[in-house]
Amino acid sequence: MALRWRKDRAGPLRPLPRHPSAHWWYTLDDELRAAGEEGLHTRLLALDLEAPDAVAGLPPLLLATDQGQALHKGLPLPDQEEEGPLDTLMARMRDGLRDRTLIAPVLPGAADCTLATGPGTGAAEVPLVPKDSTVIGVIDDGIAFAHPAFRMDAGQRSRFASLWQQDAQCLRAGSADVPFGHVFSRAEIEQRLQEAGYDEDRFYRNLPPIGKKGSGPFRYRRLHGTHVADLAAGAGRGDEMDAAPEKFPIVAVNLPTAMVSDTAATFMAGAMILGVHDIMRRTEAMMRAADAAFPLIINLSFGLGGVGKNGGHLVASALEQAMAYWHRRHKVPMRVVLPAGNTLQSRLAAHANIAPGRPHRAVLRVAPDNRGSTYMEIAVSQRGLKPDYSSLSVKVTPPTGAGVFAPAMPKAPIRIDTALQLVMTKEQSSATDKGFAQFGIYHGFQRDFSPVDGAVEGTGVEIVTVALPPNTAADPYRPLPPCGDWVVEIALAPGQTEARDIELRVLRNDVPRQINPLRQRSTLVDPAYRSFDDDGFPETELHTTGCSITRAGTLNALSGGAQLVTVAASFVRREQLGDYSSAGPGGPLAEGATVSLHACADDGPALRGRLGAGSRSGSRVRMSGTSVAAPLVTRRLAQELAKWHQSAKDDPAGFAPVQSFASRAPHHPAERSGVGGLPPDEASLDHSFN
């Protein structure tokens, strides 16, 4: 086997190298096909948020499998409608500027509604709800929507106005109003409950096939989405939501497991944005039926890694755009609640300063049996306009003793929007032998999707992404990169004379463990890093002298927008923050990003987690993390937003600020605590240790 460098550049018909995780994913998919394995037949999602008439309900562009492959290979797109939406999008992308466009694969499989045949079961209808309703949206994985916690009227009726199961078999065919999956309306849920004799196991057994194997997630005893939805909107809390459940309808989206498990959120980003759009469309339909406007709150208990905070991340920008649309169009409040993240101790972020002749050497420790791709982003902290050439020179060295000896790298400086991949090929390889990627280096530019007032149009930061494939594969003959300590050396490119601050981030997304329990975690390594303080407790200081790894800026990449509520974790039994709860602010595109408030996600340091609904009636399970804190705030904030109907109705964006109910200590450090904490409810104080 021989090693060589393969270079791809973004061009007029090839935007994918500017979207590293999508390009990397297609690279690995091509390898499956080259090895004779069946590809995933995946469609490509192009979500354009820069269109002149962009609104929250802007439909996505779904490219067919052959169109996605052509885009990856830089070929003309087949069956492209002249002057259609895709043609307009491609024309705008030809200038080489990475704009407000999400390019991401989706994995619908049998759920693809465009491939379904037959008349279908008809469009999903929304129920008629009271005029003074407040809608609660939940986007998660594994929401057990037959659970009695989400029923009313003695368990005979569902509180779900609708639930979009994104990886269910499409049953509506031509009448479907979603690109894939199946939307269960309240009427269908109640009909299925009645047919199942209100037995949950029979209800789930009679559902259409869900997921790649058709078995669905509901066989698990502990489901992240069920626990989160119960804390956010479930019955049995003795509050206003229990007193009038019909006034708090739930609109939910179950994300596909395959999308959620991706390390870089390549799949999940598109699924989440489509989920937000679906919740808004269903809510608007209920509003038309009731001839009234409803406040809307969406709980999104997932944390993403990466550089772009404070609206810099495209998903966060889409959320901000959706709320601005809602306030402008309907003149009622809308909020999105997010977890701060659980990565304070995970060694995923580092800061360094490089100068001519003084590079920074980062050590990335990749665990064995790693079944997910590893991504590390290296960002120049200074903002600027998009350059022609990268100001950074990045060299990747495999672990010592691995026997991987890379040839000399292409000479720096490297053009922006260039993908370099070290590939392993046969000794006598042909021109068509693409080989197997051992790692990739992407020199790119991330535009600030939510620039501050007065900023020059198109400003952003340079980002170099290092990508490593899984080191475990089903094919025993596939040459895999080794585990161990990879050295990533970052230096200034030739011709650069000024010192630069850089920020490094390892992408690792907070997802339920049951989704991919065998995927290992990659971390940064620095001998000066302190894991414990002098008293033996986990260290929570944000900076350690002489150490490049930092706890500052470990916040969820979606955090920091004006209307995005970011929730940290604290304890019920003591006024103290969880030692895992992430911190802000930090780094480029993250000015002002910080925690909004904290809530009690753990009973105490010795008894982690909070009790919530298991997947079946009567079961209670304990889960911990900021994704548990977020729905507690969602529930309280929903009840505060419900007061809008009796208010002066003059300021939807500023109504019910979290400062009005976040009264609990601690209040410091603000980077982790926000303005304060949500006091624990009486039920949690009385039953915490049950």
NUTORKE-353923 format. One line per field, with one value per residue (C-alpha): residue in one letter; x negated, y negated, z; residue number from 0. Coordinates in steps of 0.5 Angstrom, whole numbers, padded with zeros to 4 digits, always signed. Example, Ala and Ser with C-alpha at 12.3 -4.5 7.8 and 13.67 -1.06 7.14 Angstrom:
2
resn: c(a	s)
xx: c(-0025	-0027)
yy: c(+0009	+0002)
zz: c(+0016	+0014)
resi: c(0	1)
***
This chain:
690
resn: c(m	a	l	r	w	r	k	d	r	a	g	p	l	r	p	l	p	r	h	p	s	a	h	w	w	y	t	l	d	d	e	l	r	a	a	g	e	e	g	l	h	t	r	l	l	a	l	d	l	e	a	p	d	a	v	a	g	l	p	p	l	l	l	a	t	d	q	g	q	a	l	h	k	g	l	p	l	p	d	q	e	e	e	g	p	l	d	t	l	m	a	r	m	r	d	g	l	r	d	r	t	l	i	a	p	v	l	p	g	a	a	d	c	t	l	a	t	g	p	g	t	g	a	a	e	v	p	l	v	p	k	d	s	t	v	i	g	v	i	d	d	g	i	a	f	a	h	p	a	f	r	m	d	a	g	q	r	s	r	f	a	s	l	w	q	q	d	a	q	c	l	r	a	g	s	a	d	v	p	f	g	h	v	f	s	r	a	e	i	e	q	r	l	q	e	a	g	y	d	e	d	r	f	y	r	n	l	p	p	i	g	k	k	g	s	g	p	f	r	y	r	r	l	h	g	t	h	v	a	d	l	a	a	g	a	g	r	g	d	e	m	d	a	a	p	e	k	f	p	i	v	a	v	n	l	p	t	a	m	v	s	d	t	a	a	t	f	m	a	g	a	m	i	l	g	v	h	d	i	m	r	r	t	e	a	m	m	r	a	a	d	a	a	f	p	l	i	i	n	l	s	f	g	l	g	g	v	g	k	n	g	g	h	l	v	a	s	a	l	e	q	a	m	a	y	w	h	r	r	h	k	v	p	m	r	v	v	l	p	a	g	n	t	l	q	s	r	l	a	a	h	a	n	i	a	p	g	r	p	h	r	a	v	l	r	v	a	p	d	n	r	g	s	t	y	m	e	i	a	v	s	q	r	g	l	k	p	d	y	s	s	l	s	v	k	v	t	p	p	t	g	a	g	v	f	a	p	a	m	p	k	a	p	i	r	i	d	t	a	l	q	l	v	m	t	k	e	q	s	s	a	t	d	k	g	f	a	q	f	g	i	y	h	g	f	q	r	d	f	s	p	v	d	g	a	v	e	g	t	g	v	e	i	v	t	v	a	l	p	p	n	t	a	a	d	p	y	r	p	l	p	p	c	g	d	w	v	v	e	i	a	l	a	p	g	q	t	e	a	r	d	i	e	l	r	v	l	r	n	d	v	p	r	q	i	n	p	l	r	q	r	s	t	l	v	d	p	a	y	r	s	f	d	d	d	g	f	p	e	t	e	l	h	t	t	g	c	s	i	t	r	a	g	t	l	n	a	l	s	g	g	a	q	l	v	t	v	a	a	s	f	v	r	r	e	q	l	g	d	y	s	s	a	g	p	g	g	p	l	a	e	g	a	t	v	s	l	h	a	c	a	d	d	g	p	a	l	r	g	r	l	g	a	g	s	r	s	g	s	r	v	r	m	s	g	t	s	v	a	a	p	l	v	t	r	r	l	a	q	e	l	a	k	w	h	q	s	a	k	d	d	p	a	g	f	a	p	v	q	s	f	a	s	r	a	p	h	h	p	a	e	r	s	g	v	g	g	l	p	p	d	e	a	s	l	d	h	s	f	n)
xx: c(+0000	-0002	-0001	+0001	+0004	+0011	+0013	+0020	+0022	+0029	+0031	+0037	+0040	+0037	+0039	+0038	+0030	+0033	+0037	+0032	+0036	+0041	+0035	+0032	+0038	+0039	+0031	+0033	+0039	+0035	+0030	+0036	+0038	+0031	+0031	+0037	+0041	+0048	+0048	+0053	+0057	+0057	+0060	+0057	+0061	+0059	+0062	+0062	+0063	+0060	+0066	+0069	+0076	+0073	+0078	+0078	+0082	+0078	+0078	+0071	+0068	+0067	+0062	+0063	+0058	+0055	+0055	+0051	+0046	+0045	+0044	+0039	+0035	+0036	+0040	+0046	+0052	+0057	+0065	+0063	+0069	+0067	+0068	+0071	+0069	+0063	+0060	+0061	+0058	+0052	+0051	+0050	+0045	+0040	+0037	+0034	+0036	+0039	+0046	+0052	+0053	+0053	+0051	+0052	+0054	+0060	+0062	+0069	+0068	+0075	+0078	+0077	+0084	+0082	+0080	+0087	+0092	+0100	+0105	+0103	+0107	+0108	+0105	+0104	+0109	+0108	+0113	+0118	+0115	+0117	+0115	+0111	+0106	+0099	+0095	+0089	+0085	+0080	+0075	+0071	+0070	+0074	+0081	+0085	+0092	+0096	+0094	+0100	+0096	+0098	+0105	+0111	+0118	+0117	+0112	+0117	+0114	+0107	+0104	+0099	+0102	+0097	+0091	+0086	+0083	+0077	+0075	+0081	+0084	+0088	+0095	+0098	+0094	+0096	+0100	+0094	+0092	+0086	+0080	+0079	+0082	+0089	+0093	+0098	+0103	+0107	+0113	+0109	+0105	+0112	+0114	+0108	+0109	+0116	+0114	+0109	+0114	+0109	+0104	+0097	+0093	+0099	+0099	+0091	+0092	+0097	+0093	+0090	+0083	+0078	+0071	+0066	+0068	+0075	+0075	+0075	+0073	+0079	+0076	+0071	+0073	+0070	+0071	+0068	+0073	+0079	+0075	+0074	+0081	+0084	+0080	+0082	+0089	+0091	+0097	+0096	+0093	+0099	+0098	+0102	+0100	+0103	+0110	+0111	+0107	+0111	+0108	+0101	+0101	+0095	+0092	+0086	+0081	+0077	+0070	+0067	+0062	+0057	+0057	+0057	+0051	+0046	+0040	+0040	+0048	+0047	+0054	+0057	+0057	+0061	+0066	+0066	+0068	+0073	+0076	+0076	+0080	+0085	+0087	+0088	+0092	+0097	+0097	+0099	+0104	+0107	+0107	+0111	+0116	+0117	+0117	+0112	+0104	+0100	+0094	+0089	+0083	+0079	+0074	+0068	+0064	+0058	+0051	+0047	+0039	+0035	+0033	+0039	+0043	+0047	+0051	+0045	+0047	+0052	+0057	+0057	+0058	+0064	+0067	+0066	+0069	+0075	+0076	+0075	+0080	+0085	+0085	+0086	+0091	+0095	+0093	+0093	+0087	+0083	+0077	+0072	+0069	+0062	+0057	+0051	+0047	+0044	+0037	+0033	+0028	+0028	+0022	+0025	+0022	+0015	+0013	+0006	+0001	-0003	-0008	-0014	-0018	-0014	-0008	-0003	-0003	+0003	+0004	+0011	+0012	+0016	+0019	+0019	+0025	+0028	+0034	+0035	+0031	+0026	+0026	+0022	+0023	+0017	+0020	+0016	+0019	+0018	+0024	+0023	+0026	+0025	+0017	+0015	+0010	+0010	+0006	+0005	+0000	+0003	-0001	+0002	-0003	+0000	-0002	-0009	-0010	-0004	-0008	-0004	-0009	-0006	-0010	-0011	-0005	-0003	-0007	-0004	+0000	+0006	+0012	+0018	+0024	+0019	+0019	+0013	+0013	+0008	+0010	+0008	+0008	+0005	-0002	+0000	+0006	+0010	+0012	+0019	+0017	+0018	+0016	+0018	+0017	+0013	+0014	+0017	+0015	+0020	+0018	+0024	+0027	+0033	+0038	+0041	+0048	+0051	+0046	+0046	+0049	+0044	+0040	+0037	+0041	+0038	+0033	+0032	+0026	+0021	+0022	+0018	+0022	+0018	+0022	+0020	+0025	+0027	+0021	+0026	+0030	+0034	+0030	+0024	+0019	+0020	+0014	+0016	+0012	+0009	+0011	+0007	+0004	+0004	+0000	+0003	-0002	+0001	-0004	-0004	-0004	-0010	-0009	-0005	-0009	-0004	-0003	+0004	+0009	+0012	+0017	+0018	+0024	+0026	+0033	+0036	+0044	+0048	+0053	+0056	+0051	+0056	+0055	+0048	+0045	+0039	+0037	+0031	+0029	+0023	+0020	+0014	+0008	+0003	-0001	+0000	+0008	+0011	+0017	+0017	+0016	+0012	+0018	+0019	+0025	+0026	+0023	+0027	+0023	+0023	+0016	+0010	+0003	-0001	+0004	+0007	+0013	+0019	+0025	+0028	+0032	+0034	+0041	+0046	+0045	+0052	+0052	+0051	+0057	+0061	+0067	+0064	+0064	+0058	+0059	+0053	+0054	+0054	+0056	+0063	+0060	+0054	+0053	+0048	+0047	+0045	+0038	+0039	+0044	+0040	+0038	+0038	+0036	+0030	+0027	+0028	+0036	+0037	+0038	+0043	+0044	+0046	+0050	+0057	+0059	+0059	+0064	+0063	+0061	+0058	+0061	+0054	+0047	+0048	+0054	+0054	+0060	+0067	+0073	+0077	+0082	+0079	+0081	+0087	+0093	+0091	+0083	+0079	+0072	+0066	+0062	+0057	+0054	+0056	+0061	+0065	+0064	+0067	+0074	+0075	+0074	+0078	+0084	+0083	+0082	+0088	+0093	+0090	+0091	+0098	+0099	+0098	+0106	+0107	+0102	+0101	+0098	+0093	+0087	+0086	+0079	+0078	+0084	+0082	+0075	+0071	+0069	+0076	+0076	+0068	+0067	+0063	+0056	+0050	+0049	+0042	+0038	+0043	+0040	+0043	+0049	+0052	+0057	+0058	+0062	+0069	+0071	+0073	+0080	+0084	+0085	+0077	+0075	+0080	+0079	+0072	+0069	+0075)
yy: c(+0000	-0007	-0014	-0020	-0027	-0028	-0035	-0038	-0045	-0049	-0051	-0054	-0047	-0044	-0048	-0041	-0043	-0049	-0044	-0040	-0035	-0034	-0033	-0028	-0024	-0023	-0021	-0015	-0014	-0013	-0008	-0004	-0004	-0003	+0003	+0006	+0005	+0002	-0006	-0009	-0012	-0019	-0025	-0032	-0037	-0044	-0049	-0057	-0062	-0068	-0068	-0075	-0072	-0068	-0066	-0061	-0056	-0057	-0050	-0046	-0044	-0036	-0033	-0026	-0021	-0022	-0030	-0030	-0025	-0030	-0036	-0032	-0030	-0037	-0035	-0038	-0037	-0032	-0034	-0041	-0046	-0052	-0058	-0054	-0054	-0050	-0053	-0060	-0057	-0054	-0061	-0065	-0060	-0061	-0067	-0062	-0066	-0061	-0064	-0062	-0055	-0049	-0043	-0036	-0029	-0026	-0019	-0018	-0011	-0008	-0014	-0018	-0021	-0022	-0015	-0013	-0010	-0010	-0015	-0015	-0016	-0024	-0030	-0031	-0035	-0039	-0039	-0045	-0048	-0054	-0061	-0062	-0056	-0056	-0051	-0047	-0044	-0039	-0036	-0030	-0023	-0017	-0021	-0015	-0019	-0014	-0015	-0016	-0023	-0026	-0024	-0028	-0026	-0020	-0017	-0017	-0023	-0025	-0032	-0031	-0036	-0032	-0028	-0028	-0021	-0023	-0016	-0012	-0009	-0015	-0013	-0019	-0019	-0024	-0028	-0028	-0035	-0033	-0030	-0024	-0020	-0020	-0026	-0023	-0027	-0028	-0024	-0018	-0018	-0017	-0012	-0008	-0008	-0006	+0000	+0002	+0002	-0003	+0002	-0002	+0004	+0006	-0001	-0001	+0006	+0003	-0003	-0003	-0001	-0006	-0007	-0003	+0004	+0002	+0003	-0004	-0006	-0005	+0002	-0001	-0002	-0009	-0014	-0021	-0024	-0021	-0024	-0031	-0031	-0029	-0035	-0040	-0038	-0032	-0031	-0030	-0036	-0040	-0046	-0050	-0045	-0040	-0044	-0046	-0041	-0043	-0050	-0047	-0043	-0039	-0039	-0034	-0032	-0025	-0026	-0019	-0016	-0016	-0023	-0024	-0020	-0023	-0027	-0033	-0034	-0033	-0030	-0033	-0040	-0039	-0035	-0040	-0046	-0042	-0040	-0047	-0049	-0044	-0046	-0053	-0050	-0046	-0052	-0057	-0052	-0051	-0059	-0059	-0054	-0058	-0065	-0067	-0068	-0063	-0064	-0058	-0055	-0050	-0045	-0043	-0039	-0037	-0041	-0042	-0043	-0048	-0055	-0059	-0061	-0068	-0066	-0064	-0057	-0056	-0053	-0058	-0063	-0059	-0059	-0067	-0068	-0064	-0067	-0074	-0072	-0069	-0076	-0080	-0076	-0074	-0079	-0074	-0071	-0065	-0062	-0057	-0053	-0050	-0046	-0049	-0043	-0038	-0039	-0043	-0037	-0034	-0037	-0039	-0047	-0050	-0057	-0059	-0064	-0063	-0067	-0066	-0061	-0059	-0054	-0051	-0043	-0040	-0033	-0030	-0023	-0018	-0012	-0005	-0002	-0009	-0008	-0016	-0021	-0025	-0033	-0038	-0046	-0051	-0058	-0064	-0069	-0075	-0077	-0079	-0078	-0072	-0071	-0068	-0064	-0061	-0064	-0058	-0052	-0045	-0039	-0032	-0027	-0020	-0017	-0014	-0007	-0007	-0006	-0011	-0015	-0021	-0024	-0031	-0036	-0040	-0047	-0052	-0057	-0053	-0056	-0057	-0052	-0047	-0040	-0036	-0028	-0023	-0017	-0010	-0006	+0000	+0000	+0000	-0004	-0006	-0013	-0011	-0008	-0014	-0010	-0010	-0017	-0016	-0024	-0030	-0038	-0043	-0050	-0054	-0060	-0061	-0067	-0070	-0069	-0074	-0080	-0085	-0092	-0096	-0090	-0089	-0085	-0078	-0078	-0072	-0067	-0063	-0055	-0049	-0043	-0036	-0030	-0023	-0017	-0012	-0007	-0001	+0002	+0007	+0009	+0012	+0011	+0003	+0000	-0004	-0010	-0008	-0010	-0014	-0021	-0025	-0031	-0037	-0043	-0049	-0055	-0061	-0060	-0063	-0071	-0072	-0076	-0078	-0073	-0070	-0068	-0061	-0057	-0049	-0045	-0038	-0037	-0032	-0033	-0031	-0025	-0020	-0014	-0009	-0012	-0010	-0007	-0004	-0011	-0013	-0020	-0024	-0029	-0034	-0033	-0038	-0035	-0042	-0041	-0040	-0035	-0036	-0041	-0041	-0038	-0033	-0035	-0036	-0043	-0048	-0054	-0056	-0057	-0054	-0057	-0055	-0050	-0051	-0047	-0051	-0050	-0057	-0057	-0050	-0052	-0049	-0052	-0054	-0059	-0066	-0069	-0074	-0070	-0063	-0061	-0057	-0053	-0050	-0045	-0046	-0041	-0041	-0040	-0045	-0052	-0050	-0049	-0042	-0040	-0038	-0044	-0048	-0055	-0061	-0065	-0064	-0065	-0068	-0069	-0068	-0075	-0075	-0068	-0066	-0062	-0065	-0061	-0055	-0049	-0043	-0038	-0033	-0032	-0032	-0031	-0024	-0023	-0025	-0026	-0028	-0023	-0023	-0018	-0012	-0009	-0006	-0008	-0007	-0007	-0013	-0013	-0018	-0022	-0028	-0033	-0040	-0037	-0035	-0042	-0045	-0042	-0045	-0052	-0050	-0048	-0054	-0059	-0056	-0058	-0065	-0066	-0064	-0070	-0074	-0073	-0077	-0082	-0089	-0085	-0090	-0087	-0080	-0079	-0082	-0079	-0074	-0075	-0070	-0075	-0075	-0068	-0066	-0068	-0062	-0062	-0062	-0068	-0067	-0066	-0069	-0065	-0059	-0061	-0066	-0071	-0066	-0059	-0057	-0055	-0047	-0046	-0043	-0036	-0035	-0037	-0032	-0027	-0028	-0021	-0016)
zz: c(+0000	-0002	+0001	-0003	-0002	-0005	-0006	-0008	-0008	-0008	-0015	-0019	-0019	-0012	-0006	-0002	+0001	+0004	+0008	+0011	+0015	+0009	+0004	+0009	+0010	+0002	+0002	+0007	+0003	-0003	+0000	+0002	-0005	-0008	-0003	-0006	+0000	-0001	+0000	+0004	-0002	+0002	-0001	+0000	+0004	+0002	+0006	+0004	+0009	+0005	+0000	-0001	+0001	+0007	+0013	+0018	+0013	+0008	+0005	+0004	-0002	-0002	-0008	-0010	-0009	-0016	-0015	-0009	-0012	-0017	-0013	-0009	-0015	-0018	-0024	-0027	-0023	-0027	-0028	-0025	-0027	-0030	-0026	-0021	-0013	-0014	-0020	-0016	-0010	-0014	-0018	-0011	-0009	-0015	-0012	-0007	+0000	+0005	+0006	+0010	+0007	+0010	+0006	+0010	+0008	+0011	+0012	+0010	+0007	+0007	+0010	+0004	+0002	-0005	-0006	-0003	-0008	-0007	-0005	+0002	+0008	+0007	+0010	+0018	+0021	+0027	+0033	+0035	+0042	+0046	+0044	+0050	+0049	+0049	+0045	+0047	+0042	+0044	+0039	+0041	+0040	+0043	+0045	+0048	+0045	+0048	+0055	+0060	+0062	+0055	+0056	+0059	+0060	+0064	+0059	+0053	+0049	+0047	+0049	+0043	+0037	+0033	+0033	+0027	+0027	+0022	+0021	+0021	+0014	+0010	+0010	+0007	+0000	-0005	+0001	+0006	+0008	+0010	+0006	+0010	+0016	+0018	+0022	+0027	+0028	+0035	+0032	+0029	+0036	+0039	+0034	+0035	+0042	+0042	+0037	+0042	+0048	+0051	+0052	+0050	+0048	+0043	+0041	+0039	+0036	+0031	+0029	+0022	+0021	+0025	+0024	+0020	+0023	+0023	+0031	+0033	+0040	+0044	+0046	+0051	+0059	+0059	+0053	+0053	+0049	+0054	+0060	+0057	+0055	+0061	+0065	+0060	+0059	+0063	+0068	+0075	+0077	+0080	+0077	+0072	+0066	+0070	+0072	+0064	+0060	+0054	+0054	+0053	+0047	+0045	+0038	+0038	+0033	+0034	+0031	+0027	+0031	+0025	+0025	+0032	+0033	+0028	+0032	+0028	+0027	+0020	+0020	+0026	+0024	+0018	+0022	+0027	+0023	+0019	+0026	+0028	+0022	+0022	+0030	+0027	+0021	+0026	+0031	+0025	+0023	+0030	+0030	+0024	+0026	+0033	+0030	+0035	+0036	+0041	+0045	+0043	+0046	+0044	+0048	+0044	+0049	+0045	+0045	+0039	+0039	+0034	+0034	+0032	+0038	+0039	+0033	+0029	+0028	+0022	+0027	+0032	+0026	+0024	+0031	+0031	+0025	+0026	+0033	+0029	+0024	+0029	+0033	+0027	+0024	+0029	+0035	+0040	+0044	+0042	+0046	+0044	+0051	+0050	+0055	+0056	+0055	+0060	+0057	+0062	+0064	+0057	+0055	+0048	+0048	+0048	+0046	+0044	+0041	+0035	+0031	+0026	+0028	+0034	+0032	+0037	+0038	+0040	+0042	+0040	+0044	+0040	+0043	+0040	+0038	+0036	+0031	+0030	+0026	+0030	+0028	+0031	+0029	+0029	+0028	+0028	+0033	+0029	+0025	+0018	+0010	+0007	+0004	-0002	+0002	+0009	+0014	+0017	+0016	+0019	+0019	+0022	+0025	+0026	+0033	+0034	+0032	+0028	+0022	+0018	+0014	+0010	+0004	+0004	+0005	-0001	+0000	+0004	+0003	+0002	-0002	+0002	+0001	-0001	+0002	+0003	+0004	+0006	+0002	+0002	-0005	-0008	-0010	-0017	-0017	-0023	-0024	-0022	-0015	-0010	-0004	+0003	+0007	+0013	+0015	+0012	+0013	+0011	+0010	+0010	+0012	+0017	+0016	+0022	+0021	+0026	+0025	+0030	+0028	+0024	+0022	+0015	+0010	+0010	+0016	+0019	+0021	+0018	+0020	+0019	+0020	+0022	+0020	+0022	+0020	+0025	+0027	+0027	+0021	+0019	+0014	+0017	+0011	+0010	+0012	+0018	+0022	+0028	+0035	+0040	+0040	+0034	+0034	+0030	+0029	+0027	+0025	+0021	+0013	+0009	+0008	+0015	+0020	+0025	+0031	+0032	+0037	+0035	+0038	+0038	+0039	+0039	+0036	+0041	+0041	+0047	+0045	+0049	+0051	+0048	+0041	+0040	+0047	+0044	+0040	+0044	+0046	+0043	+0048	+0048	+0052	+0056	+0062	+0065	+0065	+0072	+0073	+0081	+0086	+0092	+0096	+0091	+0088	+0080	+0078	+0076	+0075	+0068	+0066	+0069	+0068	+0063	+0060	+0053	+0055	+0058	+0061	+0058	+0052	+0053	+0052	+0047	+0040	+0039	+0045	+0046	+0041	+0044	+0045	+0046	+0053	+0055	+0062	+0066	+0071	+0079	+0085	+0089	+0096	+0095	+0092	+0087	+0080	+0077	+0076	+0069	+0067	+0061	+0061	+0056	+0053	+0049	+0042	+0035	+0033	+0041	+0044	+0049	+0049	+0056	+0060	+0061	+0068	+0072	+0074	+0079	+0074	+0080	+0087	+0090	+0089	+0091	+0088	+0080	+0076	+0077	+0076	+0070	+0066	+0063	+0057	+0060	+0065	+0072	+0071	+0073	+0071	+0073	+0068	+0069	+0065	+0063	+0058	+0064	+0067	+0060	+0060	+0067	+0065	+0059	+0063	+0068	+0062	+0058	+0064	+0064	+0057	+0058	+0062	+0055	+0054	+0060	+0058	+0055	+0049	+0047	+0047	+0045	+0045	+0052	+0055	+0061	+0062	+0066	+0071	+0073	+0076	+0076	+0084	+0086	+0088	+0086	+0081	+0080	+0076	+0071	+0065	+0068	+0073	+0068	+0072	+0077	+0078	+0078	+0085	+0086	+0086	+0092	+0089	+0088	+0095	+0098	+0093	+0091	+0094	+0092)
resi: c(0	1	2	3	4	5	6	7	8	9	10	11	12	13	14	15	16	17	18	19	20	21	22	23	24	25	26	27	28	29	30	31	32	33	34	35	36	37	38	39	40	41	42	43	44	45	46	47	48	49	50	51	52	53	54	55	56	57	58	59	60	61	62	63	64	65	66	67	68	69	70	71	72	73	74	75	76	77	78	79	80	81	82	83	84	85	86	87	88	89	90	91	92	93	94	95	96	97	98	99	100	101	102	103	104	105	106	107	108	109	110	111	112	113	114	115	116	117	118	119	120	121	122	123	124	125	126	127	128	129	130	131	132	133	134	135	136	137	138	139	140	141	142	143	144	145	146	147	148	149	150	151	152	153	154	155	156	157	158	159	160	161	162	163	164	165	166	167	168	169	170	171	172	173	174	175	176	177	178	179	180	181	182	183	184	185	186	187	188	189	190	191	192	193	194	195	196	197	198	199	200	201	202	203	204	205	206	207	208	209	210	211	212	213	214	215	216	217	218	219	220	221	222	223	224	225	226	227	228	229	230	231	232	233	234	235	236	237	238	239	240	241	242	243	244	245	246	247	248	249	250	251	252	253	254	255	256	257	258	259	260	261	262	263	264	265	266	267	268	269	270	271	272	273	274	275	276	277	278	279	280	281	282	283	284	285	286	287	288	289	290	291	292	293	294	295	296	297	298	299	300	301	302	303	304	305	306	307	308	309	310	311	312	313	314	315	316	317	318	319	320	321	322	323	324	325	326	327	328	329	330	331	332	333	334	335	336	337	338	339	340	341	342	343	344	345	346	347	348	349	350	351	352	353	354	355	356	357	358	359	360	361	362	363	364	365	366	367	368	369	370	371	372	373	374	375	376	377	378	379	380	381	382	383	384	385	386	387	388	389	390	391	392	393	394	395	396	397	398	399	400	401	402	403	404	405	406	407	408	409	410	411	412	413	414	415	416	417	418	419	420	421	422	423	424	425	426	427	428	429	430	431	432	433	434	435	436	437	438	439	440	441	442	443	444	445	446	447	448	449	450	451	452	453	454	455	456	457	458	459	460	461	462	463	464	465	466	467	468	469	470	471	472	473	474	475	476	477	478	479	480	481	482	483	484	485	486	487	488	489	490	491	492	493	494	495	496	497	498	499	500	501	502	503	504	505	506	507	508	509	510	511	512	513	514	515	516	517	518	519	520	521	522	523	524	525	526	527	528	529	530	531	532	533	534	535	536	537	538	539	540	541	542	543	544	545	546	547	548	549	550	551	552	553	554	555	556	557	558	559	560	561	562	563	564	565	566	567	568	569	570	571	572	573	574	575	576	577	578	579	580	581	582	583	584	585	586	587	588	589	590	591	592	593	594	595	596	597	598	599	600	601	602	603	604	605	606	607	608	609	610	611	612	613	614	615	616	617	618	619	620	621	622	623	624	625	626	627	628	629	630	631	632	633	634	635	636	637	638	639	640	641	642	643	644	645	646	647	648	649	650	651	652	653	654	655	656	657	658	659	660	661	662	663	664	665	666	667	668	669	670	671	672	673	674	675	676	677	678	679	680	681	682	683	684	685	686	687	688	689)
***
